[in-house]
Amino acid sequence: MRIAYQGEPGAFSEAASTQVNASADLLPCRAFEDVFAAVNSGAADYGVLPIENSIGGSIHRNFDLLLEHQLPIVGEVEVPVVHHLLALPGTRLEDIRRVYSHPQALAQCDRFLRTLTGVEVIASYDTAGSAKLVADQHWTDAAAIASARAGEVNGLVAVRSAIQDNDTNTTRFLVVGKAPISDAPADKTTVVFTLKNEPGALFKALAAIALRGIDLTKLESRPNPARKWEYLFYVDLAAARDDLACTRALAHLAEFAPMLRVLGSYPSSKPASRKTAPDRAGTPA
């Protein structure tokens, strides 16, 4: 099995990939688009993509790419995120004049960064890539925010450890692929839909789900590039697509949603509550 991920060795996406399959052959990619391309072309069997962080929020580009491509979501994993300030051996905190990392990592370490004076904070495309940059350039006045493994891979040491704002910092990753990745039963479904711009449209959409006792675990809106000032709604449901309540909820939603697409039905990263109820008398089927 080969798994594609965005970033350099030592990136948190690499850790997520090994959590999917510890013995898989890993394929680092420069950009999220390259992960989709690798799976579409057959260069990789699966792709692992960060979709949201418990502090920094959603990774919007990957929501857009899920819609642009036809690769279904087949799984998800959660990875605890611990950030370290990494530099060349011998570098002291007072020596550092520049700190590099991915914008999400910088946002997740905001409190620590605000304690530094005279230090330029520079966004880069990847946490582990930032560590590689500091090592390759032999900078003694720069540091990177990245994982402990990124430090090991690039010969850097932690000037300060566990600098993230919140100890519960976690990133959720989606797995995309052309075939199921495990025999575990699906207990989560992700859909995207559009609605007419009229009073109560979103209320009706959510009611189609809520009245059937399905737990809606995430709702994300993104601009609809095809229609100005209209939006795409991404929803995570704690139910398998084939569950009767979920099937009926989606059928009901399809009656008034101009576009509805199931992006995947897959095993969640941890047991879902799956509190579903049969349709009540008088509830649309």
Secondary structure, 3 states (H helix, E strand, C coil): CEEEEECCCCCHHHHHHHHHCCCCEEEEECCHHHHHHHHHHCCCCEEEEEEEECCCEECHHHHHHHHHCCCCEEEEEEEECCCEEEECCCCCHHHCCEEEECHHHHHHCHHHHCCCCCCEEEECCCHHHHHHHHHHCCCCCEEEEECHHHHHHHCCEEEECCCCCCCCCEEEEEEEECCCCCCCCCCEEEEEEECCCCCCHHHHHHHHHHCCCCCEEEEEEEECCCCCCCEEEEEEECCCCCCHHHHHHHHHHHCCCCEEEEEEEECCCCCCCCCCCCCCCCCCC
